[in-house]
Amino acid sequence: EFAEWAAAPIPKRAKGGVPEDGSAEAMRKRHAGVLGLAALVGAYPYDVPEWMPDVLVQLAGHVLDPSPINQAVRQAFGEFWRTHQDAWPMLKESFGDQHMAALTNLLVAPTYFS
């Protein structure tokens, strides 16, 4: 059910930046779905069950959503990476090529060059 809520469409703002009727409810519903998916991922801090790669890809699709949804996604991926990075060489075998392509930018810590 979280996946259905996370997929709920958010109405675009009308001209003049005025939100359409029902947009607040749609945002709450999508945010609830994303938080539910993030909670499922957080429930397995050192393991990757077979359903988790699909859930992570679904979460990644919300990284460009409006705030606070995108913040919840970034926080979920940060926590996932923190708890899984030590065992990542073994755990990444649970992910297919399509999963890895969708997640690479969110899972790899940024590198800064001086």
Buried (B, 14 or more C-beta within 10 A) or exposed (E): EBBEBBEBEBBEEEEEEEBEEEBEEBBEBBBBBBBBBBEBBEEBEEEBEEEBBBBBBBBBBBBEBEEEBBBBBBBBBEBBBEBBEEEEEEBBEEBEEEBEEBBEEBBEEEEEEE
